[in-house]
Amino acid sequence: MIALAAAAALSFSGNCVGSLCGVNELAPFLAKLHQANARPVHILQIGDSHTAGDTITGAWRDLLQQKYGGAGRGILPPGRPFNGYITQGVTVSMSPDWQIAGDFGSAWSSPSPPLGMSAYSLTTRTDGASMAISADPNQAFNRFVVCAIMRPGGGKLQMRAGVNSVTFDLSSPTERPECRTLRLSSLVTSADVTASDGMVTMTSWGTFHDGGGGGVVLSNLGVVGSQLVHWARTDDAVLTEEMRTYKPDLIVIAFGTNEGFSPRVSDFEFEATLRTQIGRVRRIAGNVPILLLGAPDALSRRAEMRANASIGPSANCGTPIAAPVVPRENVVTSIMNRLRDSIGLSSDAPQPDPAPVVVAPPPPAMSTGTTRGPLFPPAGLKAVRDMQRRIAASLNVAFWDWEAAMGGRCTADRWVHMDPPMMRGDYVHYTSAGGREIARRLENDIEKAAAR
């Protein structure tokens, strides 16, 4: 595994800033971000609960919009697709007449209605079934988009925003996706849709602010508990129509946590899924840059997580991990220094003594657990993260080492016990304060890359 990581480091050589590697692959996005005060920039993130909860993406959205201005709330799943659904910046409501389908969990069944970017679709046959969206003043919009499925005998959607209204007729000789846009002459803060006259299936909707001198949109589309293999259940035709309509400037792929907590991580299966889905996104979205977020640090007490990957068992937090000691001024040093860059050790971090160089210092003393058992990061998380880094390097995709940005292995233990806490007691999810800190560190690396 060290050899694989070293090879990935060499691929990213000279192309890392902080914990962000493959910076050159982000050049088209960074150029647009530099002009964001004049032209809107759209970031689309797909992922699991870290994305769905909007704790991190919401804080990142705030940072970007404070700096460049807001260009709307962006793409959302239609309606309220699951209990506890959080929509920062907007409030969403719907009538009880909609059937929910998704790519994972109780919402998934086969055959499924077509699924798009949001990995959810909502269907009704009830006349008068409705959904409404109300935006905070800073998320006012003048473009309202609805994406739905056209089909024989399809119904109608009445789209309304402010005093503007249009009928979206979903009847078609063939089944196909279509997105309809309602453009407004002034900013509004509310919109709604009402179904009638037959079967209606919505795959996404979104609100945008055009003509405001630029700004940033950050769309967060996540499914709690899901993995990238579940997102593969989405429909190519729907994704193509939605990509054409929403036009993201950067696509962020933020899976890995649930994969790392799987009962058994198969290197072969995960690599096949990751390569296939990156290729699929590129085929559908075109030359839109992709940023792959590595799996974050997270901890478990469950014994079956200790050796759930082929890399071997994971040590407890607080247990020193043997680190190779290498002499300076040789080829090995060159490779390992580049490896440090690839895992995102910042230049202002404490540096080792001149001799010898300890490449991977033992972690600081941490909680070793309670009567419930010791804490440790699942072995699968490291296996997933190493694979993500290697695949990103081989496919020329940008990679952000989330674990390294947090501070390294077992950092989650310290984050849970900070005042205020930065992570929740499950050692996986983040508090609002922690979400803001992760967003700040990610944005800081992107800003450094843009400045370079």
Backbone torsions as a table, in degrees:
resi	resn	phi	psi	omega
1	MET	NA	-34.6	177.7
2	ILE	-62.0	-39.8	179.7
3	ALA	-63.9	-40.9	179.2
4	LEU	-64.6	-44.4	179.8
5	ALA	-64.3	-39.1	178.7
6	ALA	-64.3	-38.8	177.9
7	ALA	-63.6	-40.6	177.7
8	ALA	-65.0	-38.7	178.8
9	ALA	-61.2	-41.6	179.1
10	LEU	-63.5	-37.6	178.7
11	SER	-63.8	-35.5	-179.2
12	PHE	-88.9	3.0	-174.1
13	SER	-51.9	128.5	179.0
14	GLY	71.2	11.4	-173.5
15	ASN	-129.2	30.4	-178.8
16	CYS	-125.1	145.5	172.4
17	VAL	-134.1	115.0	-176.0
18	GLY	59.0	-124.7	179.8
19	SER	-94.1	6.0	-177.3
20	LEU	-103.0	119.3	178.8
21	CYS	-118.2	161.7	-174.7
22	GLY	73.9	32.3	-175.4
23	VAL	-57.0	-37.3	-178.6
24	ASN	-59.6	-29.8	-179.6
25	GLU	-68.9	-18.2	-179.8
26	LEU	-93.0	1.9	-173.6
27	ALA	-52.5	-45.8	179.4
28	PRO	-61.6	-39.5	177.8
29	PHE	-67.7	-44.0	-178.5
30	LEU	-63.3	-35.4	177.0
31	ALA	-64.3	-41.4	178.1
32	LYS	-68.2	-39.2	178.9
33	LEU	-62.3	-35.3	177.4
34	HIS	-61.4	-27.3	-179.1
35	GLN	-103.3	14.0	-171.7
36	ALA	-64.5	-20.7	177.1
37	ASN	-70.9	-15.7	-178.9
38	ALA	-112.7	-26.2	-176.7
39	ARG	-135.4	130.4	-179.6
40	PRO	-59.7	143.2	177.7
41	VAL	-121.8	133.9	-175.8
42	HIS	-117.0	120.0	174.3
43	ILE	-105.2	128.8	178.2
44	LEU	-115.6	122.2	177.1
45	GLN	-116.5	129.1	173.0
46	ILE	-114.0	146.5	-178.7
47	GLY	176.9	-154.9	-175.9
48	ASP	-103.5	-145.0	-175.4
49	SER	-66.0	-28.7	176.6
50	HIS	-60.6	-31.0	177.8
51	THR	-86.2	-44.6	-177.4
52	ALA	-61.0	-38.7	-177.0
53	GLY	-70.9	-18.6	176.5
54	ASP	63.4	13.4	178.0
55	THR	-65.9	-44.4	-180.0
56	ILE	-85.7	-49.9	-178.5
57	THR	-63.1	-35.3	178.0
58	GLY	-64.4	-41.0	178.1
59	ALA	-68.6	-38.0	177.0
60	TRP	-64.8	-41.9	177.5
61	ARG	-58.6	-43.8	179.7
62	ASP	-61.2	-44.7	179.8
63	LEU	-60.2	-46.8	-178.1
64	LEU	-65.6	-42.9	-176.3
65	GLN	-74.6	-28.1	173.9
66	GLN	-67.1	-33.7	-177.5
67	LYS	-84.2	-42.9	-172.1
68	TYR	-110.9	-10.6	-174.2
69	GLY	96.3	158.1	-178.3
70	GLY	-95.2	143.5	176.6
71	ALA	-125.4	28.3	177.2
72	GLY	111.7	173.1	-178.8
73	ARG	-85.1	-23.8	175.6
74	GLY	92.2	-157.0	-175.0
75	ILE	-81.2	141.7	176.9
76	LEU	-135.4	153.6	167.4
77	PRO	-62.2	149.8	178.9
78	PRO	-67.7	140.3	175.0
79	GLY	62.6	-142.3	178.4
80	ARG	-122.0	92.4	-168.4
81	PRO	-76.4	-14.0	178.5
82	PHE	-155.5	158.9	178.5
83	ASN	-64.4	137.5	-179.3
84	GLY	81.3	11.1	179.8
85	TYR	-59.9	127.0	-176.7
86	ILE	-108.3	131.8	180.0
87	THR	-132.3	82.3	178.8
88	GLN	-64.6	135.0	178.6
89	GLY	91.8	-19.2	177.5
90	VAL	-143.1	160.0	172.7
91	THR	-119.1	132.2	-176.4
92	VAL	-120.6	137.9	176.3
93	SER	-135.5	160.5	176.3
94	MET	-156.2	156.7	175.6
95	SER	-74.7	166.0	-175.7
96	PRO	-83.7	16.6	-171.1
97	ASP	-99.5	19.6	-175.4
98	TRP	-112.0	139.4	174.3
99	GLN	-99.6	131.1	-173.2
100	ILE	-99.7	132.0	172.4
101	ALA	-125.2	142.3	179.3
102	GLY	-146.0	177.3	-175.2
103	ASP	-90.4	1.9	-175.0
104	PHE	-156.4	153.6	174.0
105	GLY	72.3	-153.1	-175.9
106	SER	-65.7	-19.0	179.5
107	ALA	-79.3	-12.0	-177.5
108	TRP	-93.5	133.3	170.0
109	SER	-149.8	157.9	-180.0
110	SER	-124.1	127.6	4.3
111	PRO	-75.5	151.8	-178.8
112	SER	-112.4	149.8	168.5
113	PRO	-57.7	154.4	179.9
114	PRO	-56.9	137.0	179.9
115	LEU	-116.5	143.0	179.3
116	GLY	-116.8	-146.9	-175.3
117	MET	-53.1	-41.4	-174.6
118	SER	-74.7	-13.7	-176.3
119	ALA	64.7	17.4	174.4
120	TYR	-132.0	149.9	165.5
121	SER	-139.9	147.2	179.5
122	LEU	-121.7	133.2	-173.6
123	THR	-127.2	142.8	175.2
124	THR	-145.5	152.7	169.8
125	ARG	-119.6	10.0	-174.5
126	THR	-94.3	122.2	174.2
127	ASP	-62.3	133.3	179.1
128	GLY	91.0	-6.3	174.6
129	ALA	-59.9	137.0	-170.7
130	SER	-143.0	162.1	171.3
131	MET	-138.5	150.5	178.6
132	ALA	-141.3	149.0	177.9
133	ILE	-130.8	132.1	179.2
134	SER	-124.3	121.8	-173.9
135	ALA	-96.8	146.3	169.7
136	ASP	-63.6	156.4	-177.7
137	PRO	-53.3	-36.7	-178.7
138	ASN	-77.5	-2.4	176.6
139	GLN	-116.7	23.9	176.5
140	ALA	-58.0	152.8	-171.7
141	PHE	-141.7	159.5	174.5
142	ASN	-131.4	12.9	172.6
143	ARG	-138.7	122.8	-178.1
144	PHE	-119.3	124.1	-174.3
145	VAL	-119.4	137.1	173.8
146	VAL	-129.3	129.5	175.7
147	CYS	-112.6	130.9	-173.3
148	ALA	-145.8	178.5	-178.3
149	ILE	-107.4	120.4	172.2
150	MET	-80.7	143.5	179.6
151	ARG	-163.0	160.8	174.0
152	PRO	-58.6	130.0	-178.5
153	GLY	74.2	14.0	179.3
154	GLY	-63.8	153.7	-178.2
155	GLY	-85.8	-155.1	-179.6
156	LYS	-128.9	150.1	171.8
157	LEU	-120.4	124.2	172.9
158	GLN	-90.6	111.3	178.9
159	MET	-94.5	129.5	-177.9
160	ARG	-136.3	134.8	176.4
161	ALA	-144.6	119.4	-174.1
162	GLY	61.2	-128.1	178.8
163	VAL	-95.6	3.7	-177.1
164	ASN	-94.6	145.7	-178.9
165	SER	-150.4	145.5	177.3
166	VAL	-149.0	147.0	177.3
167	THR	-96.6	125.6	178.6
168	PHE	-102.0	100.5	-178.2
169	ASP	-84.0	120.0	-174.0
170	LEU	-98.9	11.2	178.2
171	SER	-80.6	131.8	-177.4
172	SER	-154.3	149.0	177.0
173	PRO	-62.4	-26.2	-179.9
174	THR	-129.2	158.5	176.4
175	GLU	-82.8	128.1	-179.1
176	ARG	-161.7	156.2	176.8
177	PRO	-84.2	151.7	173.0
178	GLU	-152.9	142.1	175.8
179	CYS	-111.2	137.1	179.8
180	ARG	-118.8	135.9	-176.8
181	THR	-114.5	131.1	174.5
182	LEU	-109.1	110.5	-179.9
183	ARG	-96.9	138.9	-173.1
184	LEU	-116.9	152.1	-179.3
185	SER	-83.8	-12.7	179.2
186	SER	-147.8	164.7	-179.0
187	LEU	-73.2	141.1	176.0
188	VAL	-132.5	168.4	179.7
189	THR	-123.7	9.5	179.1
190	SER	-146.5	149.9	176.5
191	ALA	-153.8	157.9	177.4
192	ASP	-154.4	162.8	174.9
193	VAL	-130.7	146.3	177.9
194	THR	-133.6	130.5	-176.9
195	ALA	-93.4	151.4	177.0
196	SER	-162.2	162.7	166.7
197	ASP	63.5	30.5	176.0
198	GLY	135.8	-168.1	-174.9
199	MET	-75.8	132.3	179.4
200	VAL	-128.3	127.5	175.3
201	THR	-127.2	121.6	176.8
202	MET	-106.0	139.1	178.7
203	THR	-108.1	-22.7	177.3
204	SER	-171.0	164.9	168.0
205	TRP	-149.5	166.0	-176.6
206	GLY	-161.9	157.0	178.2
207	THR	-125.9	136.8	-174.7
208	PHE	-140.9	151.8	177.0
209	HIS	-114.3	105.3	179.1
210	ASP	-98.9	156.0	174.0
211	GLY	71.5	17.3	179.9
212	GLY	-97.8	16.8	179.8
213	GLY	87.3	12.4	178.5
214	GLY	118.5	-149.5	-178.8
215	GLY	112.6	177.2	-177.3
216	VAL	-125.1	139.0	170.4
217	VAL	-113.3	133.3	174.2
218	LEU	-126.1	109.1	179.8
219	SER	-94.9	125.1	177.4
220	ASN	-110.6	117.9	-178.3
221	LEU	-125.5	101.2	-176.6
222	GLY	-132.9	156.2	177.1
223	VAL	-124.6	121.9	-176.7
224	VAL	-61.0	129.5	176.2
225	GLY	82.7	-1.6	-171.8
226	SER	-87.2	166.7	175.4
227	GLN	-124.7	168.4	-179.9
228	LEU	-60.4	-31.7	179.8
229	VAL	-64.8	-26.9	177.0
230	HIS	-75.8	-36.6	177.8
231	TRP	-63.3	-22.8	176.5
232	ALA	-62.8	-14.4	178.1
233	ARG	-77.0	-7.3	177.5
234	THR	-68.2	162.6	-171.2
235	ASP	-98.8	129.2	-177.9
236	ASP	-58.6	-42.7	-177.2
237	ALA	-64.8	-41.2	178.6
238	VAL	-66.4	-45.0	179.0
239	LEU	-59.4	-41.5	-179.3
240	THR	-62.3	-45.5	179.2
241	GLU	-65.2	-40.4	-179.5
242	GLU	-70.8	-41.0	176.1
243	MET	-59.9	-42.3	179.0
244	ARG	-62.1	-35.8	-176.6
245	THR	-82.6	-45.7	-172.7
246	TYR	-86.9	-23.4	173.4
247	LYS	48.7	66.5	176.3
248	PRO	-68.8	149.3	176.5
249	ASP	-98.5	-16.7	176.3
250	LEU	-149.6	135.1	175.9
251	ILE	-114.0	120.4	-180.0
252	VAL	-103.3	125.2	178.1
253	ILE	-106.5	116.2	-169.8
254	ALA	-126.5	59.0	172.6
255	PHE	-107.6	172.6	174.8
256	GLY	135.9	-32.3	-178.2
257	THR	-65.3	-51.1	-178.9
258	ASN	-67.7	-33.2	174.4
259	GLU	-60.6	-44.1	-178.0
260	GLY	-67.4	-22.2	178.3
261	PHE	-97.6	10.2	178.0
262	SER	-65.6	153.5	177.6
263	PRO	-56.2	-34.9	177.1
264	ARG	-149.5	124.8	179.3
265	VAL	-92.5	119.1	176.0
266	SER	-95.7	114.3	179.2
267	ASP	-56.5	-43.8	-177.2
268	PHE	-63.0	-47.4	-177.0
269	GLU	-67.4	-41.2	-179.6
270	PHE	-67.6	-41.7	178.1
271	GLU	-61.4	-43.1	179.9
272	ALA	-61.8	-43.3	179.8
273	THR	-64.6	-46.1	-176.5
274	LEU	-64.5	-47.0	179.6
275	ARG	-63.2	-43.6	-177.2
276	THR	-64.0	-44.1	-175.7
277	GLN	-74.6	-33.0	173.5
278	ILE	-64.6	-44.1	177.1
279	GLY	-62.3	-38.8	179.3
280	ARG	-65.0	-45.0	178.1
281	VAL	-60.2	-43.3	179.6
282	ARG	-64.1	-40.8	-179.5
283	ARG	-63.8	-38.6	-175.9
284	ILE	-83.8	-40.3	-174.3
285	ALA	-90.4	-12.9	-178.3
286	GLY	82.4	-139.6	-173.3
287	ASN	-90.3	28.9	178.0
288	VAL	-72.2	126.9	178.8
289	PRO	-59.5	148.2	179.4
290	ILE	-120.1	135.2	174.4
291	LEU	-117.4	119.2	179.1
292	LEU	-98.2	121.7	176.8
293	LEU	-89.4	124.3	177.1
294	GLY	-69.5	156.2	179.5
295	ALA	-59.3	134.6	-179.5
296	PRO	-74.9	171.4	170.8
297	ASP	-71.3	134.7	176.8
298	ALA	-154.8	154.3	-171.5
299	LEU	-127.1	159.9	179.6
300	SER	-142.4	161.1	169.5
301	ARG	-114.3	-1.6	-175.0
302	ARG	-77.8	121.6	-173.8
303	ALA	-57.6	-33.6	-177.1
304	GLU	-70.2	-13.4	178.4
305	MET	-84.3	-13.5	-173.5
306	ARG	-65.1	-35.5	-176.5
307	ALA	-133.3	49.1	-177.2
308	ASN	-89.7	19.3	176.6
309	ALA	-146.7	164.2	-174.5
310	SER	-74.1	-8.2	-177.3
311	ILE	-75.0	-8.8	178.7
312	GLY	106.3	173.1	-174.4
313	PRO	-69.5	150.5	179.2
314	SER	-92.6	138.1	178.6
315	ALA	-79.0	155.1	176.1
316	ASN	-63.7	152.7	170.9
317	CYS	-64.6	136.7	-176.7
318	GLY	94.7	-12.6	176.9
319	THR	-87.0	120.7	179.6
320	PRO	-58.8	140.6	177.8
321	ILE	-109.3	127.6	-178.8
322	ALA	-59.4	134.6	179.6
323	ALA	-122.9	137.9	178.8
324	PRO	-66.6	142.4	175.0
325	VAL	-109.6	123.9	-175.5
326	VAL	-124.8	146.8	177.9
327	PRO	-71.5	158.0	176.9
328	ARG	-78.2	168.0	170.8
329	GLU	58.7	47.7	170.1
330	ASN	-145.9	178.0	-174.2
331	VAL	-64.7	-38.5	-179.0
332	VAL	-60.6	-41.5	178.3
333	THR	-59.7	-43.3	-179.8
334	SER	-58.4	-45.6	-179.8
335	ILE	-64.3	-45.1	-175.2
336	MET	-70.5	-32.8	174.8
337	ASN	-62.5	-39.3	176.5
338	ARG	-67.3	-34.2	176.0
339	LEU	-61.9	-39.2	175.8
340	ARG	-57.9	-43.2	178.0
341	ASP	-59.9	-42.8	-174.3
342	SER	-66.9	-30.1	178.7
343	ILE	-93.6	5.9	165.9
344	GLY	81.6	26.3	174.7
345	LEU	-69.1	121.2	-173.5
346	SER	-72.8	156.3	-177.1
347	SER	-69.3	-21.0	-179.1
348	ASP	-94.4	6.4	176.8
349	ALA	-71.7	155.9	177.4
350	PRO	-55.7	133.2	-176.8
351	GLN	-98.9	148.0	178.7
352	PRO	-70.4	162.6	176.7
353	ASP	-61.8	155.9	-175.7
354	PRO	-52.9	-36.7	-179.2
355	ALA	-153.5	134.8	-6.8
356	PRO	-81.2	170.0	177.9
357	VAL	-93.5	122.0	175.3
358	VAL	-98.6	110.6	-173.2
359	VAL	-71.9	-40.9	-177.1
360	ALA	-126.8	85.1	-175.2
361	PRO	-64.2	149.4	177.7
362	PRO	-60.4	149.1	179.1
363	PRO	-70.0	156.5	176.0
364	PRO	-65.7	162.2	179.7
365	ALA	-59.7	132.3	-178.2
366	MET	-129.2	175.2	174.5
367	SER	-62.6	129.8	179.5
368	THR	-96.7	8.6	173.4
369	GLY	112.9	-177.5	-179.8
370	THR	-130.6	-164.2	177.5
371	THR	-63.0	-15.8	177.1
372	ARG	-77.9	-6.9	-179.4
373	GLY	115.4	158.2	-178.0
374	PRO	-74.0	158.5	175.6
375	LEU	-91.7	143.9	176.1
376	PHE	-160.4	153.2	173.6
377	PRO	-78.5	132.2	176.9
378	PRO	-52.9	139.1	178.1
379	ALA	-58.1	-31.8	-179.1
380	GLY	-63.2	-29.9	179.1
381	LEU	-63.5	-44.5	178.8
382	LYS	-65.8	-40.5	179.4
383	ALA	-61.3	-42.8	179.0
384	VAL	-65.1	-45.9	-177.7
385	ARG	-63.4	-43.9	178.0
386	ASP	-61.0	-40.2	178.7
387	MET	-66.5	-42.8	179.2
388	GLN	-59.5	-44.8	-179.4
389	ARG	-62.6	-44.9	-177.2
390	ARG	-66.6	-44.1	-178.9
391	ILE	-67.1	-39.6	177.7
392	ALA	-58.8	-44.2	179.8
393	ALA	-65.1	-41.2	-176.2
394	SER	-74.2	-26.8	-178.7
395	LEU	-101.2	7.0	179.8
396	ASN	58.3	49.0	176.1
397	VAL	-113.8	139.9	177.5
398	ALA	-67.4	147.5	-176.3
399	PHE	-135.6	129.1	175.0
400	TRP	-111.8	119.6	-178.5
401	ASP	-82.4	92.7	-175.4
402	TRP	-62.0	-43.2	179.9
403	GLU	-60.7	-47.1	179.9
404	ALA	-63.1	-38.7	179.5
405	ALA	-63.7	-32.0	177.2
406	MET	-70.4	-29.9	-177.0
407	GLY	132.5	-1.4	176.1
408	GLY	107.2	-169.8	-174.6
409	ARG	-59.5	135.7	176.5
410	CYS	69.9	11.5	176.5
411	THR	-61.0	-29.2	-177.9
412	ALA	-56.7	-33.1	179.3
413	ASP	-61.8	-45.5	179.3
414	ARG	-67.3	-39.4	-177.8
415	TRP	-65.2	-33.8	178.4
416	VAL	-65.5	-34.2	-173.4
417	HIS	-100.9	11.2	174.7
418	MET	-71.4	165.2	176.3
419	ASP	-124.5	104.2	2.6
420	PRO	-76.2	159.3	178.8
421	PRO	-60.9	142.2	177.8
422	MET	-100.0	-21.1	176.1
423	MET	-130.5	157.6	179.4
424	ARG	-80.1	170.2	-175.6
425	GLY	-68.2	-5.8	174.8
426	ASP	-83.9	-3.6	179.7
427	TYR	61.0	22.9	-179.1
428	VAL	-128.6	-47.0	-173.9
429	HIS	-99.8	161.6	-170.8
430	TYR	-107.2	147.5	169.3
431	THR	-77.2	175.0	176.5
432	SER	-59.4	-40.9	179.3
433	ALA	-64.6	-41.7	178.9
434	GLY	-66.9	-38.4	177.1
435	GLY	-61.1	-41.3	178.2
436	ARG	-64.3	-36.9	-178.7
437	GLU	-70.6	-41.7	176.8
438	ILE	-62.0	-44.9	179.2
439	ALA	-61.3	-40.1	-179.6
440	ARG	-63.6	-42.0	-178.1
441	ARG	-69.5	-39.4	176.7
442	LEU	-64.2	-48.4	-178.7
443	GLU	-64.5	-34.9	178.6
444	ASN	-62.9	-41.8	177.8
445	ASP	-67.2	-37.7	178.6
446	ILE	-66.7	-40.0	178.8
447	GLU	-64.6	-39.8	177.1
448	LYS	-64.1	-39.4	178.1
449	ALA	-65.4	-40.4	179.6
450	ALA	-65.5	-39.6	-179.7
451	ALA	-67.1	-32.0	-179.4
452	ARG	-71.9	NA	NA
